[in-house]
Amino acid sequence: MAGRIKKYFIFAKSGVQTTFAYRGAVFLWFLGGLVNAVVMCLLWWAIYKFSPQSAIAGYTLPQMMMYMILSAIIGEVTFSDTMSEISYDVHEGLIGMRLMKPVNYRAQLGFTAVGSFAARMAIIGIPMIVAGTLLSCFAFGLTGIVWYNVLLSIVAIFLTMLFTDSLCFLFGQIAFKTHAMFGVSTILSTVTMFLSGAMIPLALFPAWAQNVLAFTPFPSIMSMPIQLFLGKLGGMETLQAFGISLAWLVFLNLLGHALYKLSVRHVVVFGG
């Protein structure tokens, strides 16, 4: 078993090397996310300035600033190219060669995504989380950050990457049916960002929406790691959140595998 998994480490290494080779592009993408975070921070600063309350939906101004900073960082480091890779392989006719190789196609894409995530965390993730925390603490007066919550949030961020990759693989199966993958990717990204709490905290949603979303995979993508970082989840809430996350992660991968098996039946390869 260990030997079969070991052969996929080369794909994780490839993901690391590719990310470092194109680190300039990674920084540019992150710069776009950072600009968005700055705009959101200014917007929330204006809202709190004219609000009669010091906390909105349980978040103080320093916590909301940290929320927006973490949202931008997590969004960039957990980005997955899996959907684009599937689309490219299908449309360029490379999928036949992929299927003939003695490796599992899903595992290949997954380990590549893990390697890319590790590199992104090293390049911008950890440095920016440290810088953002220091800025929030000294400039905005953020308090209550403890080391074990930070570690738990990093584990949750890793799960976020797995969720993102699983969703991209699941919806990537549409590439076997259509060339309009840019629209699919845009819709998936927008819906995921909104329902995961990347745009606004889920605490600002109506109570019925929060109850429904609590049993979906979306809070695990953004809301859970940020709440863990800010110490807003108790012991039982943390266990429940991780339990729901792992259950959904298994389900999404099983569903993606089933759809993949159906999709490859329609692959027709010409040539020799």
C-alpha positions in Angstrom: 0.0 0.0 0.0 2.8 2.4 1.0 4.6 1.6 -2.3 1.6 2.4 -4.4 1.1 5.7 -2.7 4.8 6.6 -2.8 4.8 6.7 -6.6 2.3 9.6 -6.5 4.8 11.8 -4.4 6.4 12.7 -7.7 3.2 14.5 -8.7 3.2 16.4 -5.4 6.9 17.4 -6.0 5.9 18.5 -9.5 3.2 20.7 -8.0 5.7 22.3 -5.6 8.2 22.9 -8.4 5.7 24.3 -10.8 4.4 26.8 -8.2 7.9 27.9 -7.4 8.7 28.2 -11.1 5.7 30.5 -11.6 5.8 32.2 -8.2 5.6 35.6 -10.0 2.2 34.6 -11.2 1.2 33.4 -7.7 2.2 36.8 -6.3 0.2 38.6 -8.9 -2.9 36.5 -8.2 -2.4 37.1 -4.5 -2.0 40.8 -5.1 -5.4 40.8 -6.7 -6.9 39.1 -3.7 -5.1 41.5 -1.4 -6.6 44.5 -3.1 -10.0 42.9 -2.7 -9.2 42.4 1.1 -8.2 46.0 1.5 -11.4 47.2 -0.2 -13.5 45.0 2.1 -11.6 46.1 5.2 -12.2 49.8 4.3 -15.9 49.0 3.7 -16.3 47.3 7.1 -14.3 50.0 8.8 -16.9 52.5 7.4 -19.7 50.3 8.6 -18.4 50.0 12.1 -17.6 53.7 12.3 -21.2 54.6 11.8 -22.6 51.7 13.7 -23.9 52.3 17.3 -22.7 48.8 18.2 -19.1 47.8 18.9 -19.7 44.3 17.5 -21.8 43.1 14.6 -23.0 39.5 14.5 -20.5 38.8 17.3 -17.5 40.2 15.4 -15.6 43.3 16.7 -13.9 45.6 14.2 -10.4 44.0 14.8 -11.9 40.5 14.3 -13.7 41.6 11.1 -10.4 43.0 9.7 -8.7 39.7 10.5 -11.6 37.9 8.9 -11.2 39.7 5.6 -7.4 39.3 5.6 -7.7 35.5 6.3 -10.4 35.2 3.6 -8.1 36.6 1.0 -5.2 34.5 2.0 -7.1 31.2 2.2 -8.8 31.9 -1.1 -5.4 32.2 -2.8 -3.5 29.3 -1.2 -6.3 26.8 -1.6 -6.9 27.6 -5.3 -7.0 24.4 -7.4 -6.1 23.9 -11.1 -7.8 20.5 -11.3 -10.8 21.7 -13.3 -8.6 23.5 -15.8 -6.3 20.4 -16.1 -9.2 18.1 -16.8 -10.6 20.6 -19.4 -7.2 20.9 -21.1 -6.6 17.1 -21.2 -10.1 16.5 -22.7 -10.1 19.3 -25.2 -6.5 18.7 -26.4 -7.0 14.9 -26.6 -4.5 14.1 -23.9 -7.0 12.3 -21.7 -6.3 9.1 -23.7 -2.6 9.2 -22.8 -3.5 9.9 -19.2 -5.7 6.9 -18.9 -3.1 4.6 -20.4 -0.5 5.5 -17.8 -0.2 3.1 -14.8 -1.3 5.8 -12.3 -4.7 6.8 -11.1 -5.8 10.0 -12.8 -7.7 11.3 -9.8 -4.7 10.6 -7.5 -2.4 12.3 -9.9 -4.4 15.5 -9.9 -4.9 15.4 -6.2 -1.3 15.0 -5.3 -0.3 17.7 -7.7 -2.8 20.0 -5.9 -1.4 19.1 -2.5 2.1 20.0 -3.8 0.9 23.3 -5.2 -0.9 24.0 -1.8 2.3 23.3 0.1 4.3 25.7 -2.1 1.6 28.4 -1.9 1.6 28.1 1.9 5.4 28.5 2.0 5.5 31.4 -0.4 2.5 33.5 0.7 0.3 31.6 3.2 2.4 31.4 6.4 4.2 34.8 5.8 0.9 36.6 5.1 -1.0 35.0 8.0 1.8 36.1 10.4 1.9 39.6 8.9 -1.9 39.9 8.9 -2.1 38.8 12.5 0.6 41.3 13.6 -1.2 44.1 11.7 -4.5 43.2 13.2 -3.0 43.0 16.7 -0.9 46.2 16.7 -2.9 48.4 14.3 -6.5 47.3 15.2 -6.1 45.9 18.7 -7.0 42.3 17.9 -6.8 40.0 21.0 -7.6 36.4 21.9 -5.3 34.6 19.3 -3.8 31.4 20.8 -1.4 29.0 19.3 -3.6 25.9 19.4 -6.4 27.7 17.5 -3.9 28.8 14.9 -2.7 25.1 14.4 -6.3 23.9 14.2 -7.1 26.6 11.6 -4.1 25.5 9.5 -5.4 21.9 9.5 -8.8 23.3 8.5 -7.1 25.3 5.7 -5.6 22.0 4.4 -9.2 20.5 4.4 -10.3 23.6 2.5 -7.8 22.8 -0.2 -9.0 19.2 -0.3 -12.6 20.5 -0.6 -11.8 22.9 -3.3 -9.9 20.2 -5.3 -12.7 17.7 -4.8 -15.3 20.2 -6.1 -13.1 21.1 -9.0 -12.7 17.4 -9.9 -16.5 16.8 -9.5 -17.5 19.7 -11.7 -14.6 19.1 -14.0 -16.5 16.1 -15.4 -18.6 18.6 -17.3 -15.6 19.1 -19.6 -16.4 15.7 -21.1 -19.7 17.2 -22.3 -19.0 20.9 -23.1 -16.3 23.4 -23.9 -17.9 26.1 -21.8 -15.8 25.4 -18.7 -14.9 29.1 -18.0 -18.6 29.8 -17.2 -18.8 26.6 -15.1 -15.7 27.7 -13.2 -17.0 31.2 -12.6 -20.3 30.1 -11.4 -18.8 27.5 -9.0 -16.3 30.0 -7.6 -19.0 32.7 -7.1 -21.5 30.3 -5.4 -18.7 28.8 -3.2 -17.4 32.1 -2.1 -20.8 33.4 -1.1 -22.1 30.3 0.7 -18.7 29.6 2.4 -18.6 33.0 4.1 -15.7 34.4 2.0 -17.6 37.5 1.1 -19.4 38.1 4.4 -19.4 36.1 7.6 -22.1 33.4 7.8 -23.2 34.9 11.1 -24.8 37.8 9.1 -27.0 35.3 7.2 -30.6 34.7 8.4 -30.9 32.1 11.1 -32.6 29.6 8.9 -29.9 29.9 6.3 -27.2 29.4 8.9 -28.9 26.2 10.1 -29.2 24.8 6.6 -25.6 25.7 5.6 -24.3 24.1 8.8 -25.0 20.7 7.3 -23.4 21.5 3.9 -19.7 21.5 2.9 -19.6 25.2 2.3 -18.8 26.5 5.9 -15.8 24.1 5.9 -14.3 25.9 3.0 -13.9 29.4 4.5 -15.9 30.0 7.7 -14.6 27.1 9.8 -10.9 27.9 9.5 -11.4 31.6 10.2 -13.6 30.9 13.2 -11.1 28.5 14.5 -8.3 31.0 14.1 -10.4 33.7 16.0 -11.3 31.2 18.7 -15.0 31.4 18.1 -15.6 27.6 18.2 -15.8 25.6 21.4 -14.5 22.1 21.9 -17.7 20.3 20.9 -18.3 22.7 18.0 -14.9 22.1 16.7 -15.3 18.3 16.8 -18.7 18.6 15.1 -17.3 20.9 12.4 -14.4 18.6 11.6 -16.7 15.6 11.6 -19.1 17.2 9.1 -16.2 18.3 7.0 -14.6 14.9 6.8 -18.0 13.2 6.0 -18.6 15.7 3.2 -15.1 15.3 1.9 -15.5 11.5 1.6 -18.9 11.9 0.0 -17.7 14.4 -2.6 -14.8 12.2 -3.5 -17.0 9.1 -3.9 -19.4 11.1 -6.0 -16.6 12.5 -8.1 -15.2 9.0 -8.6 -18.5 7.6 -9.7 -19.1 10.4 -12.2 -15.6 10.0 -13.5 -16.2 6.4 -14.2 -19.2 7.3 -16.2 -17.4 10.1 -18.1 -14.4 8.1 -19.3 -16.8 5.6 -20.9 -17.5 8.3 -23.6 -13.8 8.9 -24.3 -12.8 8.0 -27.9 -9.1 8.1 -28.9 -7.9 8.2 -32.5 -4.4 7.4 -33.6 -1.8 4.9 -32.4 
